[in-house]
Amino acid sequence: MTRQMVMVGFLQAQNCTNLPSSWRHPLSRDDSMSADYYQEIARILEAGKFHIAFFDDRLAMPDRFGNDHAHTVEYGIRCVKMDPIVVLTTMGMVTTKLGLASTCSTTYFEPFDVARRFATLDLMTNGRVGWNVVTSVNDGEAQNMGRDEHMEHDLRYDRADEFMEVVLGHWDAWDDGALIIDKKTGRFADPAKVKRLDYNGKFFKSRGPFTVPRSAQGHPVIIQAGASGRGQRFAGRWGEVIFAAGRNTDIAKEGYDAVKGEAARLGRNPDHIFICNMLLTVAGATKAEAEDKMALISKLPTEMDALSLLAEGLNFDFAAKPLDEPLTDEELASMSGIIGIRDGVIRKSGIKNPSARDFVVHSGRGQVEGAVVGGPKEIADYMEEMFVSRGCDGFVVAATYVPGAYGDFVKHVVPELQRRGLYHKDYAGVTLRENLGLPVPPVGSWKLQPKQAAE
């Protein structure tokens, strides 16, 4: 079969999209705390044959800038953060094929609890669920979850590796065919096909047996977005859908090759890993129409949007010194959140010790400068070049306003991609794995991965 794009809708269960200024757009809906808001998005994405509706998440509002939340609340910078699992449940009620994925942290939850939540939702949606595995990013999240400060970067990934072993071990507790449900004999399930995990590791102990049988797709699809070297090794070991943020084809190819190479080194099939690059589009029927839309959108972001999200993402208070004063080596080293942002700014700017303003200019956080603006041809050309050059296997499509930006993409861009044979015209099946072209994982398959090679 001809290689085709994977498409993911990038969502937040909050007052704005990943672009914090989106709520200020005059055409954005104001009811982002209602079920109908998310159900409309779900219907649009399913009409556009998107593989996944995906929720990013944090366990704190952005309050690292100045160590205060006042600016976050006043300017609506991602200040509302609802539970995405609950929101996904409402979206599942109005869709039948759209994949449903959510972020959940390995640093602040217990593996059994996470395993049960996602396995339950997977059953409730006939096998359409994915879990985005994150290690969280900042001290605000730590303090909301009963800790004083966020765990050190590489240690978080060591804990996450063990977390995955527990979750996947529980998801494999029920063999396929374990359920009998015979009312005449009174036998519900075969006890020989339900086993305890009895896990005892450095970070976790979990006995079992697990309380949720396997779904039609075996278990939820594993999603990951690690950008650092340690994050890429983690993604190569566990990830099935990988989110990337390559700003051009060369950078995207570098990350693509790194993750696929790590997977191959571990004995995994690189073709069973889909790397999806972030994409912010402003689409119209024509390029001129899209440029008119962009003229309005570009006026919405503020400098505070960027500074707030940078402080949150890097777990560093950018208010601690003047905007144009270079950061010291010590300050750069102290950044402990998404360090791929820090490394990307240094690489893109060419400045060894960038200032806060350099971070605003070169990170793209909270801004729209990286948006692809155009009619169907211009946006499809960009996507095709990235895809054909093996910079990605698909895209994570973000919105500048809701729900209109998703609707614009589905109306204008999707038909052009389909016309070029780059994107499917209909879903292949019902489960997320069927629609991605991923096999159902056999029970115990995760144990075959060489642990030593991943560390």
C-alpha positions as CSV (number, residue, x, y, z in Angstrom):
1,M,0.0,0.0,0.0
2,T,1.2,3.5,-0.8
3,R,2.5,5.3,2.3
4,Q,0.0,7.9,3.5
5,M,0.0,10.6,6.2
6,V,-1.1,10.1,9.8
7,M,-3.2,13.0,11.0
8,V,-3.6,14.1,14.6
9,G,-5.7,17.0,16.0
10,F,-3.8,18.8,18.7
11,L,-6.2,19.8,21.5
12,Q,-6.3,21.1,25.1
13,A,-9.0,20.7,27.7
14,Q,-8.7,24.3,28.6
15,N,-9.7,27.9,27.7
16,C,-7.5,28.0,24.6
17,T,-5.6,25.8,22.2
18,N,-1.8,25.3,22.4
19,L,-1.8,28.9,21.1
20,P,-2.8,30.9,24.3
21,S,-4.1,33.8,22.3
22,S,-6.7,31.6,20.5
23,W,-9.5,32.5,22.9
24,R,-9.1,36.1,21.9
25,H,-10.0,35.5,18.3
26,P,-13.5,36.9,17.6
27,L,-14.6,33.7,16.0
28,S,-13.5,31.4,18.8
29,R,-16.3,29.8,20.8
30,D,-16.5,31.0,24.4
31,D,-17.8,27.8,25.9
32,S,-14.6,25.8,26.2
33,M,-15.8,24.4,29.5
34,S,-18.8,22.6,27.9
35,A,-19.1,19.1,26.4
36,D,-20.7,20.5,23.2
37,Y,-17.5,22.5,22.5
38,Y,-15.4,19.4,22.3
39,Q,-18.0,17.3,20.6
40,E,-18.2,19.8,17.7
41,I,-14.4,19.5,17.3
42,A,-14.7,15.7,17.4
43,R,-17.3,15.7,14.6
44,I,-15.1,18.0,12.5
45,L,-12.0,15.8,12.9
46,E,-13.9,12.6,12.2
47,A,-15.4,14.2,9.0
48,G,-11.8,15.0,8.0
49,K,-10.8,11.3,8.7
50,F,-8.2,12.3,11.4
51,H,-6.6,9.3,13.0
52,I,-6.5,10.9,16.5
53,A,-7.9,13.7,18.6
54,F,-5.1,14.3,21.1
55,F,-5.1,16.2,24.4
56,D,-1.9,17.8,25.7
57,D,-2.0,18.4,29.4
58,R,-0.2,19.9,32.4
59,L,-1.0,19.5,36.1
60,A,-0.6,23.2,36.9
61,M,-1.4,26.5,35.2
62,P,1.6,28.5,34.0
63,D,2.9,30.3,37.1
64,R,6.7,30.0,36.9
65,F,7.1,33.5,35.4
66,G,7.6,35.7,38.5
67,N,6.4,32.7,40.5
68,D,2.9,34.1,40.4
69,H,-0.3,33.1,38.6
70,A,-1.9,36.6,38.3
71,H,-0.8,37.2,34.7
72,T,-1.9,33.7,33.7
73,V,-5.4,34.2,35.0
74,E,-5.8,37.8,33.8
75,Y,-4.7,37.1,30.2
76,G,-6.1,33.6,29.9
77,I,-2.8,31.9,29.3
78,R,-3.9,28.3,29.7
79,C,-5.3,29.0,33.1
80,V,-8.2,26.5,32.9
81,K,-7.1,22.9,32.7
82,M,-9.7,20.2,32.9
83,D,-9.3,16.4,33.1
84,P,-8.8,15.4,29.5
85,I,-9.8,11.8,30.1
86,V,-13.3,12.9,31.1
87,V,-13.5,15.3,28.0
88,L,-12.4,12.4,25.7
89,T,-15.3,10.4,27.1
90,T,-17.8,13.0,25.8
91,M,-16.1,13.0,22.4
92,G,-16.2,9.3,22.2
93,M,-20.0,9.4,22.6
94,V,-20.4,11.3,19.3
95,T,-17.8,9.5,17.1
96,T,-17.2,5.9,16.0
97,K,-13.8,5.9,14.2
98,L,-11.8,8.9,15.6
99,G,-8.9,7.8,17.8
100,L,-9.0,9.4,21.3
101,A,-5.7,10.1,23.1
102,S,-4.7,11.9,26.3
103,T,-1.6,12.9,28.1
104,C,-1.0,11.4,31.6
105,S,2.2,11.8,33.7
106,T,4.4,8.9,34.9
107,T,5.9,11.2,37.5
108,Y,2.7,12.0,39.5
109,F,0.4,9.0,39.1
110,E,0.5,5.3,39.9
111,P,0.8,2.8,37.1
112,F,-2.2,0.6,38.1
113,D,-4.4,3.7,38.2
114,V,-3.3,4.9,34.7
115,A,-3.5,1.4,33.3
116,R,-7.1,1.1,34.5
117,R,-8.3,4.5,33.3
118,F,-7.0,4.1,29.8
119,A,-8.0,0.4,29.5
120,T,-11.5,1.3,30.6
121,L,-11.8,4.1,28.0
122,D,-10.4,1.8,25.4
123,L,-13.2,-0.7,26.1
124,M,-15.8,2.0,26.1
125,T,-14.8,3.3,22.7
126,N,-14.3,-0.1,21.0
127,G,-10.5,0.1,20.9
128,R,-9.9,3.7,19.9
129,V,-7.6,5.0,22.7
130,G,-4.0,6.2,22.9
131,W,-1.9,7.3,25.9
132,N,0.6,10.1,25.6
133,V,3.4,9.2,28.1
134,V,5.0,12.3,29.7
135,T,7.2,12.9,32.7
136,S,5.9,16.4,33.3
137,V,7.9,19.6,33.2
138,N,8.0,21.9,36.2
139,D,7.9,22.7,39.9
140,G,4.3,24.0,39.7
141,E,3.1,20.5,38.8
142,A,5.3,19.0,41.6
143,Q,3.8,21.3,44.2
144,N,0.2,20.6,43.1
145,M,1.0,16.9,43.5
146,G,2.5,17.1,47.0
147,R,6.2,17.5,46.1
148,D,8.5,20.4,46.7
149,E,10.2,20.3,43.3
150,H,10.2,18.5,40.0
151,M,12.4,15.4,39.7
152,E,15.6,15.6,37.8
153,H,15.3,15.0,34.0
154,D,17.0,11.7,33.4
155,L,15.7,10.2,36.7
156,R,12.2,11.0,35.5
157,Y,12.8,8.9,32.4
158,D,14.3,6.0,34.5
159,R,11.1,6.1,36.5
160,A,9.0,6.3,33.3
161,D,10.7,3.2,31.9
162,E,9.7,1.2,35.0
163,F,6.2,2.8,34.9
164,M,5.8,1.4,31.3
165,E,6.8,-2.1,32.4
166,V,4.1,-2.0,35.1
167,V,1.3,-0.6,32.9
168,L,2.1,-3.0,30.0
169,G,2.4,-5.9,32.4
170,H,-1.1,-5.1,33.7
171,W,-2.5,-4.7,30.2
172,D,-1.3,-8.2,29.4
173,A,-2.9,-9.8,32.6
174,W,-5.9,-11.1,30.6
175,D,-5.1,-13.3,27.7
176,D,-7.1,-13.1,24.6
177,G,-10.0,-15.5,25.0
178,A,-10.0,-15.3,28.8
179,L,-13.7,-14.3,28.9
180,I,-16.2,-17.2,28.7
181,I,-19.4,-15.6,30.0
182,D,-21.4,-18.9,30.0
183,K,-24.6,-18.5,32.0
184,K,-25.4,-22.2,31.9
185,T,-22.2,-23.4,33.5
186,G,-21.8,-20.2,35.6
187,R,-18.2,-19.6,34.3
188,F,-17.4,-16.0,33.6
189,A,-13.7,-16.3,32.7
190,D,-10.9,-18.8,32.6
191,P,-8.7,-18.2,35.7
192,A,-5.7,-19.9,34.0
193,K,-5.8,-17.0,31.5
194,V,-5.7,-14.2,34.1
195,K,-2.4,-13.7,35.9
196,R,-0.9,-11.5,38.5
197,L,2.0,-9.2,37.7
198,D,3.8,-9.3,41.0
199,Y,6.1,-6.4,40.0
200,N,8.8,-5.3,42.4
201,G,11.2,-2.7,41.0
202,K,13.3,0.3,42.1
203,F,10.4,2.8,41.8
204,F,7.2,0.7,41.9
205,K,5.6,-2.3,43.4
206,S,2.3,-3.6,41.9
207,R,0.7,-7.0,42.5
208,G,-2.4,-7.4,40.4
209,P,-4.3,-9.2,39.0
210,F,-5.4,-6.4,36.7
211,T,-9.2,-5.7,36.7
212,V,-9.8,-4.8,33.0
213,P,-9.7,-7.3,30.1
214,R,-8.0,-6.4,26.8
215,S,-9.8,-4.4,24.2
216,A,-10.3,-5.1,20.5
217,Q,-6.9,-3.5,19.8
218,G,-5.1,-5.3,22.5
219,H,-4.2,-2.2,24.5
220,P,-4.0,1.6,23.9
221,V,-1.5,3.0,21.5
222,I,1.5,4.5,23.1
223,I,2.3,8.1,22.2
224,Q,5.4,10.0,23.2
225,A,7.1,13.3,22.5
226,G,10.6,13.3,24.0
227,A,12.9,15.7,22.3
228,S,16.1,15.3,24.3
229,G,18.5,12.5,23.8
230,R,17.1,10.6,26.8
231,G,13.6,11.3,25.6
232,Q,14.4,10.0,22.1
233,R,15.8,6.8,23.6
234,F,12.6,6.4,25.6
235,A,10.5,7.0,22.5
236,G,12.5,4.5,20.5
237,R,11.8,1.9,23.1
238,W,8.1,2.4,23.8
239,G,6.5,4.9,21.4
240,E,4.2,3.9,18.6
241,V,3.1,7.5,17.6
242,I,5.9,10.1,18.3
243,F,5.3,13.8,18.3
244,A,8.1,16.0,16.9
245,A,8.6,19.7,16.4
246,G,11.1,20.0,13.5
247,R,10.9,23.6,12.2
248,N,12.3,22.6,8.8
249,T,12.8,19.4,6.8
250,D,16.5,19.1,7.8
251,I,15.8,19.3,11.5
252,A,12.8,17.1,11.2
253,K,14.8,14.4,9.4
254,E,17.5,14.5,12.1
255,G,14.9,13.7,14.8
256,Y,13.1,11.2,12.5
257,D,16.3,9.2,11.9
258,A,17.3,9.3,15.6
259,V,14.1,7.8,16.8
260,K,13.7,5.3,14.0
261,G,17.3,4.3,14.4
262,E,16.9,3.8,18.2
263,A,13.8,1.6,17.6
264,A,15.7,-0.5,15.0
265,R,18.6,-0.9,17.4
266,L,16.2,-2.3,19.9
267,G,14.8,-4.8,17.5
268,R,11.6,-3.0,16.8
269,N,10.1,-2.5,13.4
270,P,10.6,1.2,12.5
271,D,7.6,1.0,10.2
272,H,5.4,0.4,13.3
273,I,6.4,3.9,14.6
274,F,4.7,7.0,13.2
275,I,6.5,10.3,13.8
276,C,4.1,13.2,13.5
277,N,5.5,16.7,13.2
278,M,3.8,19.8,14.7
279,L,1.9,21.9,12.2
280,L,0.2,25.2,12.7
281,T,-1.8,26.2,9.6
282,V,-3.9,29.2,8.6
283,A,-5.9,27.8,5.7
284,G,-8.3,29.5,3.2
285,A,-9.8,28.8,-0.2
286,T,-7.0,30.9,-1.6
287,K,-3.6,32.1,-0.4
288,A,-5.0,35.7,-0.3
289,E,-7.9,34.6,1.9
290,A,-5.5,32.8,4.2
291,E,-3.2,35.9,4.4
292,D,-6.2,38.0,5.4
293,K,-7.0,35.6,8.2
294,M,-3.4,35.6,9.3
295,A,-3.4,39.4,9.5
296,L,-5.9,39.2,12.3
297,I,-4.4,36.1,14.0
298,S,-0.9,37.7,14.1
299,K,-2.2,40.6,16.2
300,L,-3.5,38.3,19.0
301,P,-0.3,36.9,20.7
302,T,1.5,39.0,23.3
303,E,5.1,38.9,24.6
304,M,3.7,37.8,28.0
305,D,2.2,34.7,26.3
306,A,5.6,33.6,25.2
307,L,7.4,34.4,28.5
308,S,4.8,32.6,30.5
309,L,4.9,29.5,28.4
310,L,8.7,29.5,28.3
311,A,8.9,29.7,32.1
312,E,6.4,26.9,32.4
313,G,8.1,24.7,29.8
314,L,11.6,25.1,30.9
315,N,10.9,25.3,34.7
316,F,12.8,28.6,34.9
317,D,11.7,32.0,36.0
318,F,12.4,34.3,33.0
319,A,11.3,37.3,35.1
320,A,14.4,37.0,37.3
321,K,16.5,39.2,35.2
322,P,16.2,41.9,32.4
323,L,14.7,40.8,29.1
324,D,17.9,41.5,27.1
325,E,20.5,40.3,29.5
326,P,22.2,37.1,28.4
327,L,21.6,34.0,30.6
328,T,24.6,32.5,32.3
329,D,25.8,29.0,31.7
330,E,24.6,28.1,35.2
331,E,21.1,29.5,34.5
332,L,20.9,27.6,31.2
333,A,22.0,24.4,33.0
334,S,19.4,24.9,35.7
335,M,16.5,24.6,33.1
336,S,15.0,21.2,33.9
337,G,11.7,21.0,32.0
338,I,11.5,20.5,28.2
339,I,15.2,20.9,27.6
340,G,14.7,20.4,23.9
341,I,13.3,23.9,23.8
342,R,16.5,25.3,25.3
343,D,18.7,23.4,23.0
344,G,16.6,24.4,20.0
345,V,16.9,28.1,20.8
346,I,20.7,27.9,21.2
347,R,21.0,26.0,17.9
348,K,18.6,28.2,15.9
349,S,19.9,31.5,17.3
350,G,23.5,30.6,17.1
351,I,23.9,32.4,20.5
352,K,25.8,30.5,23.2
353,N,24.1,32.5,26.0
354,P,20.8,33.7,24.7
355,S,18.6,36.3,26.5
356,A,15.0,35.9,27.5
357,R,14.1,37.9,24.4
358,D,16.1,35.5,22.2
359,F,14.0,32.7,23.7
360,V,10.9,34.6,22.8
361,V,12.1,35.2,19.2
362,H,13.5,31.7,18.5
363,S,11.4,29.3,20.4
364,G,8.0,30.0,18.8
365,R,6.3,29.5,22.2
366,G,3.0,31.3,22.2
367,Q,3.6,32.8,18.8
368,V,2.3,32.2,15.2
369,E,5.4,33.0,13.2
370,G,5.9,29.4,12.3
371,A,2.4,29.0,10.9
372,V,2.0,27.7,7.3
373,V,-0.3,30.2,5.6
374,G,-2.0,29.5,2.3
375,G,-4.6,27.9,0.2
376,P,-4.9,24.2,-0.4
377,K,-1.9,24.1,-2.7
378,E,0.5,26.0,-0.6
379,I,-0.2,24.0,2.6
380,A,-0.3,20.7,0.8
381,D,3.0,21.5,-0.9
382,Y,4.7,22.1,2.5
383,M,3.2,18.9,4.0
384,E,4.1,16.8,1.0
385,E,7.7,17.9,0.9
386,M,8.2,17.2,4.7
387,F,6.4,13.8,4.3
388,V,8.1,12.6,1.1
389,S,11.5,13.6,2.4
390,R,11.0,11.4,5.5
391,G,11.0,14.3,7.9
392,C,7.8,12.8,9.3
393,D,5.0,10.2,8.8
394,G,2.2,12.6,9.5
395,F,1.3,15.8,11.3
396,V,-0.1,17.1,14.6
397,V,-2.4,19.9,13.5
398,A,-2.9,22.8,15.9
399,A,-5.5,25.5,15.7
400,T,-5.4,29.3,15.8
401,Y,-9.0,29.5,16.8
402,V,-11.7,27.0,17.7
403,P,-13.4,25.3,16.0
404,G,-12.9,27.3,12.8
405,A,-9.3,26.5,12.2
406,Y,-10.0,22.8,12.3
407,G,-12.9,23.3,9.9
408,D,-10.7,25.3,7.6
409,F,-8.1,22.5,7.4
410,V,-10.7,19.8,6.8
411,K,-12.5,21.9,4.2
412,H,-9.5,23.2,2.2
413,V,-6.4,21.1,2.9
414,V,-7.7,17.5,3.4
415,P,-9.3,17.2,-0.1
416,E,-6.1,18.4,-1.7
417,L,-4.0,15.8,0.2
418,Q,-6.5,13.1,-0.8
419,R,-6.4,14.2,-4.4
420,R,-2.6,13.8,-4.4
421,G,-2.9,10.3,-2.9
422,L,-1.1,11.4,0.3
423,Y,-4.0,10.9,2.7
424,H,-6.7,8.3,3.1
425,K,-10.3,8.9,2.0
426,D,-11.8,6.7,4.7
427,Y,-11.0,4.8,7.8
428,A,-9.5,1.3,7.4
429,G,-11.4,-0.1,10.4
430,V,-12.8,0.8,13.8
431,T,-9.9,0.5,16.2
432,L,-7.1,3.0,16.4
433,R,-4.5,0.3,15.5
434,E,-6.5,-0.8,12.5
435,N,-6.7,2.8,11.2
436,L,-2.9,3.4,11.8
437,G,-2.0,0.0,10.3
438,L,-0.5,-1.2,13.6
439,P,-0.7,-4.9,14.6
440,V,-2.5,-6.0,17.7
441,P,0.4,-6.5,20.2
442,P,0.6,-10.1,21.4
443,V,0.4,-10.7,25.1
444,G,3.9,-10.3,26.6
445,S,5.4,-8.8,23.5
446,W,6.8,-5.8,25.4
447,K,9.0,-8.1,27.5
448,L,11.0,-9.0,24.3
449,Q,12.5,-5.6,24.1
450,P,16.2,-5.6,25.3
451,K,16.1,-3.4,28.4
452,Q,19.8,-3.0,28.7
453,A,20.1,-1.4,25.3
454,A,17.5,1.2,26.2
455,E,19.3,2.5,29.2
